[in-house]
Amino acid sequence: MTDQLPRRFTLVRDIDETGVSGVGVIVEGLEFTDGTVALRWLTDTTSTAIYASTADVETIHGHGGKTRIEWIDDHPEPSAWTADDWKQTAAVNGALYRSAETTVTRVMELAERWRYVQDRQPALAELRAALQPPAHDGPTVPEAAAADRNWDLEKGGE
């Protein structure tokens, strides 16, 4: 086990070429001690992604320097950490884990609902077809009533 702790960072986008993520802080990130990186997108459609390294993140999302990593934590020596530092870091890491776990759970629920709806599409189409009113080629009610009045008048009725 290493004496280091995961480091927090944000991705800051100065120029948004696509118009999707906007500018400013667009991602909360965490670099684990083995170099693996977790990103939580702060865009309208949030997502969580895992990368092998910060180099991969910069290659994929850096857009030639238009987006940069800003470190929040700087890795002080472990002996400099107090008990409160350890507790705060554990709380932050726990919150990130719970957030990712909640996101994955929600995605799985939505996927299950999607499969449920998709499995029922053929039955719903049959039901819609069965509930359609029968085709009617004859006159409308007002047209039929007018024809009846005309027939009565032609026969000398009232």
C-alpha positions in Angstrom: 0.0 0.0 0.0 1.2 3.5 -0.8 1.4 6.4 1.6 -0.1 8.7 -0.9 -3.8 9.5 -1.3 -5.9 10.1 -4.4 -5.6 13.7 -5.7 -8.6 15.8 -6.6 -8.7 18.1 -9.7 -11.1 19.9 -12.0 -11.1 20.2 -15.8 -11.4 23.9 -16.8 -12.4 24.6 -20.3 -11.5 28.0 -21.7 -12.9 27.5 -25.2 -15.9 25.2 -25.9 -15.5 24.2 -29.6 -18.6 22.0 -29.7 -21.0 24.1 -27.5 -21.8 21.0 -25.4 -20.0 21.4 -22.1 -19.6 25.1 -21.9 -16.7 27.0 -20.4 -15.3 27.1 -16.9 -15.2 24.1 -14.5 -16.8 21.2 -16.5 -15.5 18.1 -14.6 -14.6 17.0 -11.1 -11.8 14.5 -11.2 -9.9 12.2 -9.0 -6.5 10.6 -9.7 -5.9 7.4 -7.8 -2.5 6.4 -6.5 -2.0 3.9 -9.4 -2.6 6.8 -11.9 -6.2 5.7 -12.9 -8.5 8.7 -13.2 -12.2 9.1 -12.5 -14.1 12.0 -14.1 -17.6 13.3 -13.1 -19.0 15.6 -15.8 -20.9 18.6 -14.6 -22.7 19.2 -17.8 -26.5 19.1 -18.3 -26.2 15.4 -19.0 -24.0 14.2 -16.3 -21.8 11.1 -16.6 -18.9 9.4 -14.9 -15.9 8.0 -16.8 -12.7 6.2 -15.9 -9.4 6.7 -17.8 -6.0 5.0 -17.4 -4.2 8.3 -16.8 -4.3 12.1 -16.7 -2.3 12.0 -20.0 -5.3 10.1 -21.6 -7.7 12.6 -20.2 -5.6 15.5 -21.6 -5.3 13.8 -25.0 -9.0 13.1 -25.3 -10.5 16.2 -23.6 -7.7 18.8 -23.7 -8.6 20.1 -27.2 -5.1 21.3 -27.8 -4.8 23.3 -24.6 -8.3 24.7 -24.6 -9.1 22.5 -21.5 -6.7 22.1 -18.7 -6.3 20.2 -15.4 -6.3 22.3 -12.2 -5.1 20.4 -9.2 -6.9 20.8 -5.9 -4.6 18.6 -3.9 -0.9 18.6 -4.0 0.3 15.4 -2.2 1.9 16.6 1.1 4.1 14.2 3.0 1.9 11.7 4.8 3.5 12.7 8.1 2.2 16.2 7.6 -1.4 15.0 7.6 -3.5 15.3 10.8 -6.3 13.0 11.8 -8.8 15.6 10.6 -7.1 15.6 7.1 -7.5 11.9 6.9 -11.1 12.0 8.0 -11.9 14.8 5.5 -10.3 12.9 2.7 -12.1 9.7 3.6 -15.4 11.7 3.6 -14.7 13.2 0.2 -13.7 9.8 -1.3 -16.7 8.2 0.3 -19.0 10.9 -1.2 -17.4 10.4 -4.7 -17.9 6.6 -4.4 -21.5 7.0 -3.3 -22.2 9.4 -6.1 -20.7 7.0 -8.7 -22.6 4.1 -7.1 -25.8 6.0 -7.2 -25.2 7.0 -10.9 -24.5 3.4 -11.9 -27.6 2.2 -10.0 -29.8 4.8 -11.7 -28.4 3.9 -15.2 -29.2 0.2 -14.5 -32.7 1.1 -13.5 -33.3 3.2 -16.6 -31.9 0.5 -18.8 -34.3 -2.0 -17.3 -37.2 0.3 -17.8 -36.1 0.8 -21.4 -36.0 -3.0 -22.0 -39.4 -3.3 -20.4 -40.9 -0.7 -22.7 -39.1 -2.1 -25.8 -40.3 -5.6 -25.1 -43.9 -4.4 -25.1 -43.8 -2.3 -28.2 -45.4 -5.0 -30.5 -48.3 -5.5 -28.1 -48.8 -1.8 -27.8 -48.9 -1.4 -31.6 -51.6 -4.2 -31.8 -53.6 -2.5 -29.0 -53.5 0.9 -30.7 -54.6 -0.7 -34.0 -57.5 -2.5 -32.2 -58.6 0.7 -30.5 -58.8 2.7 -33.7 -62.4 3.5 -34.7 -63.7 1.5 -37.7 -63.4 3.1 -41.1 -66.6 4.9 -42.1 -67.2 5.7 -45.8 -70.8 6.9 -45.5 -72.1 10.4 -44.8 -71.6 12.2 -41.5 -74.6 12.5 -39.2 -75.3 16.1 -40.3 -75.1 15.0 -43.9 -77.5 12.1 -43.3 -80.0 14.4 -41.4 -80.0 16.9 -44.3 -80.6 14.1 -46.8 -83.5 12.9 -44.8 -85.0 16.4 -44.6 -84.6 16.8 -48.4 -86.3 13.4 -49.0 -89.2 14.4 -46.7 -89.6 17.7 -48.6 -89.5 15.9 -51.9 -92.3 13.5 -50.8 -94.4 16.4 -49.5 -93.6 16.0 -45.9 -93.0 18.7 -43.4 
